[in-house]
Amino acid sequence: MSVADEKTDLRRGIDHIGVSAAAIIHDGKGKILLMQRGPKARDENGRWDICGGAIEFGESIDESLEREIAEELCTKPLEIDFLDAYDAHREHNGDKTHWVCLLHAALVDPGTVKIGEPHKISAIGWFGLDDIPEPPHSMLHKALAAAQKAGIIT
């Protein structure tokens, strides 16, 4: 939680725009890793999503990505490349939310990946474009389009 959030109880993405760093985790061979959001994930429980989270105050984008990948998947990226930035307008518990997502591709060694936050992640799996699981996170289509355009997923 940022200093501003602690002092004023502002909610990221609701009371002010939240900024997230997200990564399409890939194996370099056309498959991407998706995570099924668990019962204690912030929102969209049970839906399949990419890795990522809020950038903490004072943290660089790359530091945020490396932290999120380590926390969620117990691994380190071998390579990180910027793909896209987009607005994510949604609703959560009756509140309108607004996040800016800084989307990256992160190459990892698939043999090193495991669930690091079982309370937030129910399952993980490697998928190609033709076998994306249901139900998807409401913003997954944006990440998939960027991954397909970059030739990461086949």
Buried (B, 14 or more C-beta within 10 A) or exposed (E): EBEEBEEEEBEBBBBBEBBBBBBBBBBEEBBBBBBBBBEEBEBBEEBBBBBBBBBEEEBEBEEBBBBBBEBBBEBEBEEBEEBBEBEBEBEEEEEEBBBBBBBBBBBBEBEEBEBBBEEBBBBBEBBEBEEBEEEBBBBBEBBBBBBEEBEBBE
